[in-house]
C-alpha cells in the first residue's frame, strides 16, 4: 500500500500538531482539525526523495542531512526508552503505527521557494530521473511537473507567510 506523506504549512508547532492523528488533507471542524494548505504525496519522504528535489532546487549536492527535520509527533520526550517500555505499548500506539509529524527546516523551505516558474519543467525532469522513481513509467501525463509545481508553490506560500513546512505521514 505504501506510506502517505502530506506536506503542509503552519504558523508554528502548536498549529502544525493540532489533532495529530488526523490527515491534514481533510478539514473537520467537528473534530477540531483546521484547514491546511497541503500537498498530498505517496512515497515522497522528506529526507531522501524530497531531499533530492531540495538539492536540485538549491543547486547543491544532496546529502541525508540536507533537509533537517524535527520530530514533533508522537512527542519524542514520551518515546519508550527500553525494550520493556516498547513491549508494553498498546497496539494502537502512535510510536508503533504512526501517524507522525515532522517540521522541515527553513533552509529546505527557502531552497524550494527560490525556484522560479521557468525552472519548474527542468527541475521536475531532474527529480523524475532519481533512482527512487526508476520503477515508475514515463511521466507522460505531466504528474512530476505538477507535483514539483505544487511543492514549490507550497514552500513559496510558507515563506511568504513566515510559516514553516511540516510533513504528516501515515501508513
N, CA and C atoms as an extended XYZ file, in Angstrom:
513
Properties=species:S:1:pos:R:3:atomname:S:1:resname:S:1:resid:I:1 pbc="F F F"
N         0.821       -1.190        0.000 N   UNK     1
C         0.000        0.000        0.000 CA  UNK     1
C         0.865        1.254        0.000 C   UNK     1
N         1.887        1.321        0.838 N   UNK     2
C         2.774        2.477        0.834 CA  UNK     2
C         2.495        3.451        1.956 C   UNK     2
N         3.405        4.383        2.064 N   UNK     3
C         3.300        5.416        3.091 CA  UNK     3
C         2.836        6.702        2.427 C   UNK     3
N         1.904        7.375        3.069 N   UNK     4
C         1.407        8.651        2.570 CA  UNK     4
C         2.101        9.778        3.316 C   UNK     4
N         2.492       10.772        2.577 N   UNK     5
C         3.125       11.964        3.146 CA  UNK     5
C         2.308       13.170        2.722 C   UNK     5
N         1.945       13.982        3.685 N   UNK     6
C         1.209       15.200        3.414 CA  UNK     6
C         2.075       16.368        3.861 C   UNK     6
N         2.469       17.191        2.917 N   UNK     7
C         3.276       18.367        3.212 CA  UNK     7
C         2.336       19.548        3.357 C   UNK     7
N         2.534       20.314        4.409 N   UNK     8
C         1.655       21.449        4.670 CA  UNK     8
C         2.425       22.543        5.378 C   UNK     8
N         1.808       23.705        5.447 N   UNK     9
C         2.440       24.819        6.129 CA  UNK     9
C         1.608       25.189        7.342 C   UNK     9
N         2.301       25.707        8.335 N   UNK    10
C         1.625       26.162        9.552 CA  UNK    10
C         2.470       27.251       10.193 C   UNK    10
N         1.807       28.091       10.978 N   UNK    11
C         2.466       29.239       11.591 CA  UNK    11
C         3.480       28.831       12.651 C   UNK    11
N         3.212       27.723       13.341 N   UNK    12
C         4.121       27.278       14.400 CA  UNK    12
C         3.839       25.814       14.734 C   UNK    12
N         4.622       25.278       15.652 N   UNK    13
C         4.491       23.864       16.004 CA  UNK    13
C         3.136       23.543       16.617 C   UNK    13
N         2.610       24.455       17.414 N   UNK    14
C         1.298       24.217       18.031 CA  UNK    14
C         0.227       24.079       16.950 C   UNK    14
N         0.244       24.964       15.972 N   UNK    15
C        -0.738       24.900       14.886 CA  UNK    15
C        -0.515       23.653       14.033 C   UNK    15
N         0.734       23.282       13.833 N   UNK    16
C         1.056       22.136       12.985 CA  UNK    16
C         0.626       20.812       13.597 C   UNK    16
N         0.538       20.753       14.916 N   UNK    17
C         0.250       19.482       15.585 CA  UNK    17
C        -1.160       19.383       16.155 C   UNK    17
N        -2.048       20.287       15.763 N   UNK    18
C        -3.447       20.184       16.188 CA  UNK    18
C        -4.019       18.876       15.658 C   UNK    18
N        -4.662       18.108       16.518 N   UNK    19
C        -5.276       16.830       16.135 CA  UNK    19
C        -4.312       16.004       15.270 C   UNK    19
N        -3.172       15.628       15.825 N   UNK    20
C        -2.133       14.979       15.015 CA  UNK    20
C        -2.515       13.633       14.423 C   UNK    20
N        -3.526       12.998       14.966 N   UNK    21
C        -3.917       11.688       14.445 CA  UNK    21
C        -4.743       11.784       13.160 C   UNK    21
N        -5.135       12.989       12.770 N   UNK    22
C        -5.968       13.177       11.584 CA  UNK    22
C        -5.167       13.723       10.403 C   UNK    22
N        -5.541       13.238        9.223 N   UNK    23
C        -4.944       13.709        7.977 CA  UNK    23
C        -5.031       15.227        7.877 C   UNK    23
N        -4.045       15.832        7.281 N   UNK    24
C        -4.025       17.280        7.065 CA  UNK    24
C        -4.813       17.646        5.813 C   UNK    24
N        -5.135       16.662        4.997 N   UNK    25
C        -5.829       16.904        3.743 CA  UNK    25
C        -7.292       17.291        3.965 C   UNK    25
N        -7.902       16.755        5.004 N   UNK    26
C        -9.331       16.939        5.201 CA  UNK    26
C        -9.590       17.726        6.473 C   UNK    26
N       -10.121       18.922        6.316 N   UNK    27
C       -10.506       19.732        7.465 CA  UNK    27
C       -11.774       19.128        8.071 C   UNK    27
N       -11.855       19.157        9.393 N   UNK    28
C       -13.037       18.635       10.083 CA  UNK    28
C       -13.259       19.468       11.333 C   UNK    28
N       -14.069       20.507       11.198 N   UNK    29
C       -14.313       21.426       12.314 CA  UNK    29
C       -14.899       20.706       13.522 C   UNK    29
N       -15.707       19.671       13.299 N   UNK    30
C       -16.309       18.957       14.426 CA  UNK    30
C       -15.267       18.235       15.269 C   UNK    30
N       -14.119       17.898       14.662 N   UNK    31
C       -13.028       17.237       15.407 CA  UNK    31
C       -11.891       18.211       15.727 C   UNK    31
N       -12.060       19.452       15.363 N   UNK    32
C       -11.033       20.446       15.649 CA  UNK    32
C        -9.859       20.415       14.695 C   UNK    32
N       -10.033       19.816       13.519 N   UNK    33
C        -8.962       19.757       12.522 CA  UNK    33
C        -9.129       20.958       11.591 C   UNK    33
N        -8.181       21.892       11.636 N   UNK    34
C        -8.295       23.085       10.780 CA  UNK    34
C        -8.002       22.755        9.323 C   UNK    34
N        -8.282       23.709        8.462 N   UNK    35
C        -7.952       23.550        7.054 CA  UNK    35
C        -6.497       23.936        6.848 C   UNK    35
N        -5.747       23.051        6.246 N   UNK    36
C        -4.340       23.302        5.960 CA  UNK    36
C        -4.134       23.480        4.473 C   UNK    36
N        -3.120       24.244        4.113 N   UNK    37
C        -2.625       24.344        2.743 CA  UNK    37
C        -1.704       23.132        2.592 C   UNK    37
N        -2.135       22.124        1.832 N   UNK    38
C        -1.471       20.827        1.859 CA  UNK    38
C        -1.228       20.284        0.448 C   UNK    38
N        -0.133       19.519        0.317 N   UNK    39
C         0.168       18.761       -0.895 CA  UNK    39
C         0.300       17.301       -0.454 C   UNK    39
N        -0.561       16.447       -0.998 N   UNK    40
C        -0.586       15.035       -0.626 CA  UNK    40
C         0.278       14.245       -1.603 C   UNK    40
N         1.140       13.395       -1.055 N   UNK    41
C         2.018       12.572       -1.890 CA  UNK    41
C         2.028       11.148       -1.354 C   UNK    41
N         2.596       10.276       -2.119 N   UNK    42
C         2.821        8.901       -1.699 CA  UNK    42
C         4.271        8.589       -2.024 C   UNK    42
N         4.975        8.040       -1.090 N   UNK    43
C         6.379        7.644       -1.245 CA  UNK    43
C         7.361        8.814       -1.296 C   UNK    43
N         6.924       10.037       -1.114 N   UNK    44
C         7.830       11.189       -1.180 CA  UNK    44
C         8.238       11.550        0.249 C   UNK    44
N         9.177       10.793        0.782 N   UNK    45
C         9.623       11.056        2.149 CA  UNK    45
C        10.463       12.330        2.198 C   UNK    45
N        10.527       12.991        3.369 N   UNK    46
C        11.228       14.278        3.438 CA  UNK    46
C        12.745       14.192        3.319 C   UNK    46
N        13.342       13.111        3.755 N   UNK    47
C        14.807       13.038        3.812 CA  UNK    47
C        15.418       12.653        2.468 C   UNK    47
N        14.957       11.573        1.869 N   UNK    48
C        15.594       11.059        0.657 CA  UNK    48
C        14.962       11.637       -0.609 C   UNK    48
N        13.686       11.415       -0.811 N   UNK    49
C        13.068       11.790       -2.084 CA  UNK    49
C        12.858       13.301       -2.176 C   UNK    49
N        12.203       13.895       -1.176 N   UNK    50
C        12.052       15.350       -1.197 CA  UNK    50
C        13.419       16.020       -1.074 C   UNK    50
N        14.306       15.414       -0.301 N   UNK    51
C        15.650       15.966       -0.136 CA  UNK    51
C        16.371       16.150       -1.457 C   UNK    51
N        16.170       15.226       -2.384 N   UNK    52
C        16.809       15.354       -3.691 CA  UNK    52
C        16.195       16.489       -4.496 C   UNK    52
N        14.878       16.684       -4.371 N   UNK    53
C        14.250       17.832       -5.031 CA  UNK    53
C        14.801       19.134       -4.450 C   UNK    53
N        14.967       19.180       -3.134 N   UNK    54
C        15.519       20.370       -2.477 CA  UNK    54
C        16.937       20.635       -2.991 C   UNK    54
N        17.736       19.581       -3.133 N   UNK    55
C        19.109       19.739       -3.640 CA  UNK    55
C        19.107       20.299       -5.059 C   UNK    55
N        18.248       19.754       -5.925 N   UNK    56
C        18.157       20.272       -7.288 CA  UNK    56
C        17.690       21.719       -7.279 C   UNK    56
N        16.696       22.021       -6.431 N   UNK    57
C        16.160       23.385       -6.365 CA  UNK    57
C        17.218       24.373       -5.914 C   UNK    57
N        17.989       23.986       -4.897 N   UNK    58
C        19.024       24.867       -4.360 CA  UNK    58
C        20.344       24.783       -5.102 C   UNK    58
N        20.419       23.877       -6.084 N   UNK    59
C        21.637       23.663       -6.863 CA  UNK    59
C        22.826       23.378       -5.950 C   UNK    59
N        22.578       22.440       -5.006 N   UNK    60
C        23.601       21.994       -4.066 CA  UNK    60
C        23.686       20.474       -4.132 C   UNK    60
N        24.744       19.928       -3.581 N   UNK    61
C        24.887       18.477       -3.524 CA  UNK    61
C        23.897       17.905       -2.516 C   UNK    61
N        23.328       16.765       -2.866 N   UNK    62
C        22.396       16.088       -1.964 CA  UNK    62
C        23.157       15.346       -0.878 C   UNK    62
N        22.622       15.389        0.326 N   UNK    63
C        23.097       14.542        1.417 CA  UNK    63
C        21.902       14.250        2.311 C   UNK    63
N        22.008       13.213        3.105 N   UNK    64
C        20.924       12.851        4.024 CA  UNK    64
C        20.653       13.943        5.053 C   UNK    64
N        21.612       14.813        5.270 N   UNK    65
C        21.451       15.887        6.241 CA  UNK    65
C        20.899       17.178        5.637 C   UNK    65
N        20.660       17.184        4.337 N   UNK    66
C        20.246       18.413        3.670 CA  UNK    66
C        18.924       18.954        4.213 C   UNK    66
N        17.926       18.100        4.325 N   UNK    67
C        16.635       18.529        4.860 CA  UNK    67
C        16.610       18.166        6.340 C   UNK    67
N        16.923       19.132        7.155 N   UNK    68
C        16.891       18.903        8.598 CA  UNK    68
C        15.439       18.848        9.052 C   UNK    68
N        15.148       17.890        9.931 N   UNK    69
C        13.791       17.746       10.442 CA  UNK    69
C        13.812       17.669       11.960 C   UNK    69
N        12.672       18.014       12.536 N   UNK    70
C        12.461       17.859       13.972 CA  UNK    70
C        11.185       17.042       14.125 C   UNK    70
N        11.279       15.927       14.817 N   UNK    71
C        10.095       15.113       15.061 CA  UNK    71
C         9.249       15.781       16.130 C   UNK    71
N         7.974       15.994       15.800 N   UNK    72
C         7.060       16.654       16.725 CA  UNK    72
C         6.021       15.701       17.308 C   UNK    72
N         5.585       14.744       16.499 N   UNK    73
C         4.570       13.800       16.949 CA  UNK    73
C         4.849       12.441       16.340 C   UNK    73
N         4.735       11.386       17.154 N   UNK    74
C         4.495       11.442       18.580 CA  UNK    74
C         5.642       12.132       19.294 C   UNK    74
N         5.351       12.764       20.416 N   UNK    75
C         6.384       13.560       21.080 CA  UNK    75
C         7.603       12.720       21.470 C   UNK    75
N         8.778       13.147       21.029 N   UNK    76
C         9.995       12.379       21.329 CA  UNK    76
C        10.242       12.204       22.824 C   UNK    76
N         9.837       13.194       23.599 N   UNK    77
C        10.082       13.092       25.041 CA  UNK    77
C         9.248       11.995       25.697 C   UNK    77
N         8.211       11.509       25.038 N   UNK    78
C         7.398       10.422       25.589 CA  UNK    78
C         7.722        9.066       25.008 C   UNK    78
N         8.712        9.018       24.130 N   UNK    79
C         9.053        7.761       23.456 CA  UNK    79
C         9.611        6.744       24.444 C   UNK    79
N         9.297        5.476       24.225 N   UNK    80
C         9.863        4.424       25.078 CA  UNK    80
C        11.383        4.439       25.023 C   UNK    80
N        11.991        4.138       26.157 N   UNK    81
C        13.450        4.178       26.243 CA  UNK    81
C        14.085        2.800       26.448 C   UNK    81
N        13.273        1.810       26.641 N   UNK    82
C        13.822        0.469       26.865 CA  UNK    82
C        12.977       -0.545       26.100 C   UNK    82
N        13.507       -1.741       25.942 N   UNK    83
C        12.751       -2.810       25.289 CA  UNK    83
C        11.466       -3.101       26.046 C   UNK    83
N        11.529       -3.038       27.354 N   UNK    84
C        10.342       -3.304       28.170 CA  UNK    84
C         9.260       -2.253       27.915 C   UNK    84
N         9.656       -0.995       27.818 N   UNK    85
C         8.678        0.065       27.538 CA  UNK    85
C         8.086       -0.100       26.139 C   UNK    85
N         8.917       -0.481       25.160 N   UNK    86
C         8.401       -0.720       23.801 CA  UNK    86
C         7.410       -1.879       23.826 C   UNK    86
N         7.746       -2.953       24.524 N   UNK    87
C         6.878       -4.125       24.592 CA  UNK    87
C         5.559       -3.828       25.291 C   UNK    87
N         5.551       -2.841       26.185 N   UNK    88
C         4.353       -2.509       26.952 CA  UNK    88
C         3.402       -1.561       26.214 C   UNK    88
N         3.826       -1.031       25.067 N   UNK    89
C         2.968       -0.101       24.326 CA  UNK    89
C         1.723       -0.810       23.802 C   UNK    89
N         0.580       -0.141       23.832 N   UNK    90
C        -0.612       -0.738       23.215 CA  UNK    90
C        -0.447       -0.817       21.697 C   UNK    90
N        -1.167       -1.733       21.067 N   UNK    91
C        -1.035       -1.950       19.626 CA  UNK    91
C        -1.293       -0.699       18.802 C   UNK    91
N        -2.165        0.188       19.287 N   UNK    92
C        -2.521        1.384       18.524 CA  UNK    92
C        -1.676        2.601       18.887 C   UNK    92
N        -0.566        2.386       19.568 N   UNK    93
C         0.303        3.490       19.954 CA  UNK    93
C         0.883        4.173       18.715 C   UNK    93
N         0.874        5.515       18.687 N   UNK    94
C         1.489        6.206       17.544 CA  UNK    94
C         2.991        5.950       17.444 C   UNK    94
N         3.613        5.524       18.532 N   UNK    95
C         5.038        5.196       18.465 CA  UNK    95
C         5.276        3.938       17.631 C   UNK    95
N         4.254        3.102       17.514 N   UNK    96
C         4.367        1.880       16.727 CA  UNK    96
C         3.808        2.039       15.315 C   UNK    96
N         2.666        2.669       15.201 N   UNK    97
C         1.929        2.702       13.953 CA  UNK    97
C         1.825        4.076       13.299 C   UNK    97
N         2.200        5.133       14.010 N   UNK    98
C         2.011        6.479       13.481 CA  UNK    98
C         0.605        6.950       13.742 C   UNK    98
N         0.207        8.033       13.223 N   UNK    99
C         0.939        8.879       12.286 CA  UNK    99
C         2.078        9.629       12.964 C   UNK    99
N         2.847       10.316       12.141 N   UNK   100
C         3.943       11.123       12.637 CA  UNK   100
C         3.932       12.488       11.989 C   UNK   100
N         4.499       13.458       12.683 N   UNK   101
C         4.614       14.818       12.147 CA  UNK   101
C         6.046       15.288       12.336 C   UNK   101
N         6.615       15.817       11.259 N   UNK   102
C         7.962       16.394       11.288 CA  UNK   102
C         7.920       17.831       10.804 C   UNK   102
N         8.768       18.641       11.392 N   UNK   103
C         8.972       20.018       10.934 CA  UNK   103
C        10.206       20.028       10.046 C   UNK   103
N        10.106       20.661        8.886 N   UNK   104
C        11.240       20.777        7.977 CA  UNK   104
C        11.925       22.120        8.205 C   UNK   104
N        13.188       22.169        7.939 N   UNK   105
C        13.966       23.380        8.192 CA  UNK   105
C        13.562       24.530        7.273 C   UNK   105
N        13.798       25.732        7.751 N   UNK   106
C        13.551       26.934        6.944 CA  UNK   106
C        14.453       26.931        5.716 C   UNK   106
N        15.643       26.370        5.822 N   UNK   107
C        16.566       26.325        4.691 CA  UNK   107
C        15.990       25.482        3.552 C   UNK   107
N        15.396       24.336        3.889 N   UNK   108
C        14.777       23.491        2.861 CA  UNK   108
C        13.609       24.226        2.217 C   UNK   108
N        12.779       24.859        3.049 N   UNK   109
C        11.648       25.646        2.530 CA  UNK   109
C        12.145       26.708        1.556 C   UNK   109
N        13.191       27.420        1.949 N   UNK   110
C        13.681       28.530        1.140 CA  UNK   110
C        14.320       28.067       -0.164 C   UNK   110
N        14.983       26.910       -0.154 N   UNK   111
C        15.552       26.392       -1.403 CA  UNK   111
C        14.442       26.059       -2.390 C   UNK   111
N        13.377       25.437       -1.898 N   UNK   112
C        12.240       25.139       -2.783 CA  UNK   112
C        11.554       26.418       -3.245 C   UNK   112
N        11.356       27.343       -2.327 N   UNK   113
C        10.651       28.588       -2.648 CA  UNK   113
C        11.418       29.458       -3.639 C   UNK   113
N        12.714       29.236       -3.765 N   UNK   114
C        13.537       30.072       -4.644 CA  UNK   114
C        13.389       29.728       -6.125 C   UNK   114
N        12.713       28.640       -6.437 N   UNK   115
C        12.589       28.195       -7.823 CA  UNK   115
C        11.568       29.054       -8.563 C   UNK   115
N        11.983       29.609       -9.692 N   UNK   116
C        11.022       30.377      -10.482 CA  UNK   116
C        10.327       29.450      -11.483 C   UNK   116
N         9.212       29.914      -11.998 N   UNK   117
C         8.375       29.094      -12.879 CA  UNK   117
C         9.130       28.561      -14.093 C   UNK   117
N        10.066       29.323      -14.611 N   UNK   118
C        10.800       28.898      -15.807 CA  UNK   118
C        11.635       27.643      -15.543 C   UNK   118
N        12.064       27.436      -14.292 N   UNK   119
C        12.893       26.277      -13.949 CA  UNK   119
C        12.084       25.029      -13.626 C   UNK   119
N        10.779       25.156      -13.442 N   UNK   120
C         9.968       24.020      -12.986 CA  UNK   120
C        10.053       22.786      -13.897 C   UNK   120
N         9.900       22.906      -15.208 N   UNK   121
C         9.977       21.696      -16.040 CA  UNK   121
C        11.329       20.987      -15.944 C   UNK   121
N        12.418       21.744      -15.970 N   UNK   122
C        13.755       21.147      -15.873 CA  UNK   122
C        13.953       20.504      -14.502 C   UNK   122
N        13.475       21.171      -13.462 N   UNK   123
C        13.592       20.650      -12.101 CA  UNK   123
C        12.815       19.342      -11.967 C   UNK   123
N        11.600       19.299      -12.504 N   UNK   124
C        10.788       18.085      -12.461 CA  UNK   124
C        11.457       16.954      -13.226 C   UNK   124
N        12.077       17.284      -14.353 N   UNK   125
C        12.775       16.272      -15.146 CA  UNK   125
C        13.965       15.697      -14.378 C   UNK   125
N        14.736       16.559      -13.739 N   UNK   126
C        15.866       16.090      -12.920 CA  UNK   126
C        15.370       15.175      -11.809 C   UNK   126
N        14.339       15.615      -11.124 N   UNK   127
C        13.814       14.867       -9.987 CA  UNK   127
C        13.241       13.526      -10.439 C   UNK   127
N        12.548       13.496      -11.562 N   UNK   128
C        11.953       12.260      -12.067 CA  UNK   128
C        13.013       11.212      -12.398 C   UNK   128
N        14.248       11.641      -12.629 N   UNK   129
C        15.321       10.724      -13.012 CA  UNK   129
C        16.030       10.085      -11.819 C   UNK   129
N        15.637       10.399      -10.588 N   UNK   130
C        16.331        9.811       -9.435 CA  UNK   130
C        16.018        8.320       -9.328 C   UNK   130
N        16.903        7.611       -8.688 N   UNK   131
C        16.782        6.155       -8.547 CA  UNK   131
C        15.456        5.750       -7.905 C   UNK   131
N        14.989        6.516       -6.947 N   UNK   132
C        13.764        6.170       -6.228 CA  UNK   132
C        12.520        6.180       -7.110 C   UNK   132
N        12.579        6.843       -8.257 N   UNK   133
C        11.461        6.866       -9.197 CA  UNK   133
C        11.664        5.914      -10.370 C   UNK   133
N        12.738        5.140      -10.371 N   UNK   134
C        13.077        4.313      -11.536 CA  UNK   134
C        12.046        3.233      -11.831 C   UNK   134
N        11.245        2.844      -10.860 N   UNK   135
C        10.244        1.796      -11.098 CA  UNK   135
C         8.931        2.348      -11.655 C   UNK   135
N         8.843        3.667      -11.837 N   UNK   136
C         7.646        4.270      -12.421 CA  UNK   136
C         7.800        4.377      -13.931 C   UNK   136
N         6.683        4.462      -14.616 N   UNK   137
C         6.709        4.626      -16.065 CA  UNK   137
C         6.988        6.085      -16.408 C   UNK   137
N         7.161        6.352      -17.669 N   UNK   138
C         7.439        7.715      -18.129 CA  UNK   138
C         6.334        8.665      -17.677 C   UNK   138
N         6.716        9.899      -17.435 N   UNK   139
C         5.793       10.916      -16.928 CA  UNK   139
C         5.082       11.620      -18.081 C   UNK   139
N         4.299       10.861      -18.817 N   UNK   140
C         3.635       11.415      -19.991 CA  UNK   140
C         2.453       12.316      -19.642 C   UNK   140
N         1.905       12.125      -18.450 N   UNK   141
C         0.744       12.936      -18.076 CA  UNK   141
C         1.123       14.211      -17.329 C   UNK   141
N         2.417       14.446      -17.158 N   UNK   142
C         2.870       15.671      -16.513 CA  UNK   142
C         2.747       15.685      -15.005 C   UNK   142
N         2.598       14.513      -14.398 N   UNK   143
C         2.430       14.448      -12.942 CA  UNK   143
C         3.621       15.047      -12.201 C   UNK   143
N         4.833       14.738      -12.635 N   UNK   144
C         6.018       15.231      -11.916 CA  UNK   144
C         6.122       16.752      -11.995 C   UNK   144
N         5.794       17.324      -13.122 N   UNK   145
C         5.808       18.784      -13.237 CA  UNK   145
C         4.752       19.373      -12.302 C   UNK   145
N         3.585       18.771      -12.291 N   UNK   146
C         2.504       19.251      -11.426 CA  UNK   146
C         2.883       19.133       -9.947 C   UNK   146
N         3.434       17.986       -9.557 N   UNK   147
C         3.836       17.778       -8.166 CA  UNK   147
C         4.953       18.738       -7.770 C   UNK   147
N         5.925       18.922       -8.651 N   UNK   148
C         7.017       19.851       -8.387 CA  UNK   148
C         6.476       21.263       -8.217 C   UNK   148
N         5.588       21.660       -9.098 N   UNK   149
C         4.975       22.991       -9.012 CA  UNK   149
C         4.200       23.143       -7.705 C   UNK   149
N         3.466       22.112       -7.309 N   UNK   150
C         2.695       22.166       -6.058 CA  UNK   150
C         3.603       22.314       -4.837 C   UNK   150
N         4.690       21.551       -4.802 N   UNK   151
C         5.603       21.616       -3.652 CA  UNK   151
C         6.351       22.946       -3.602 C   UNK   151
N         6.795       23.428       -4.748 N   UNK   152
C         7.466       24.732       -4.817 CA  UNK   152
C         6.487       25.834       -4.416 C   UNK   152
N         5.257       25.745       -4.892 N   UNK   153
C         4.237       26.729       -4.534 CA  UNK   153
C         3.934       26.726       -3.049 C   UNK   153
N         3.828       25.545       -2.456 N   UNK   154
C         3.597       25.440       -1.012 CA  UNK   154
C         4.737       26.094       -0.241 C   UNK   154
N         5.967       25.805       -0.648 N   UNK   155
C         7.131       26.409        0.016 CA  UNK   155
C         7.124       27.924       -0.132 C   UNK   155
N         6.750       28.407       -1.304 N   UNK   156
C         6.689       29.858       -1.538 CA  UNK   156
C         5.644       30.519       -0.643 C   UNK   156
N         4.469       29.897       -0.544 N   UNK   157
C         3.427       30.460        0.322 CA  UNK   157
C         3.842       30.405        1.783 C   UNK   157
N         4.533       29.344        2.165 N   UNK   158
C         5.014       29.235        3.546 CA  UNK   158
C         5.998       30.362        3.851 C   UNK   158
N         6.952       30.570        2.962 N   UNK   159
C         7.930       31.639        3.175 CA  UNK   159
C         7.251       33.001        3.193 C   UNK   159
N         6.321       33.202        2.281 N   UNK   160
C         5.596       34.468        2.181 CA  UNK   160
C         4.838       34.798        3.470 C   UNK   160
N         4.315       33.774        4.150 N   UNK   161
C         3.548       33.978        5.387 CA  UNK   161
C         4.385       33.736        6.642 C   UNK   161
N         5.696       33.569        6.478 N   UNK   162
C         6.606       33.275        7.579 CA  UNK   162
C         6.198       32.005        8.331 C   UNK   162
N         5.765       31.001        7.555 N   UNK   163
C         5.420       29.686        8.090 CA  UNK   163
C         6.555       28.726        7.784 C   UNK   163
N         6.544       27.595        8.454 N   UNK   164
C         7.453       26.510        8.116 CA  UNK   164
C         6.659       25.412        7.432 C   UNK   164
N         7.379       24.488        6.816 N   UNK   165
C         6.770       23.320        6.211 CA  UNK   165
C         6.790       22.176        7.207 C   UNK   165
N         5.731       21.384        7.156 N   UNK   166
C         5.597       20.224        8.015 CA  UNK   166
C         5.226       19.033        7.159 C   UNK   166
N         5.523       17.848        7.658 N   UNK   167
C         5.179       16.619        6.964 CA  UNK   167
C         4.411       15.718        7.927 C   UNK   167
N         3.185       15.378        7.545 N   UNK   168
C         2.362       14.420        8.280 CA  UNK   168
C         2.445       13.128        7.503 C   UNK   168
N         2.780       12.032        8.171 N   UNK   169
C         2.916       10.767        7.462 CA  UNK   169
C         2.129        9.664        8.125 C   UNK   169
N         1.620        8.766        7.299 N   UNK   170
C         0.810        7.666        7.789 CA  UNK   170
C         0.949        6.467        6.865 C   UNK   170
N         0.807        5.289        7.441 N   UNK   171
C         0.830        4.051        6.647 CA  UNK   171
C        -0.468        3.886        5.905 C   UNK   171
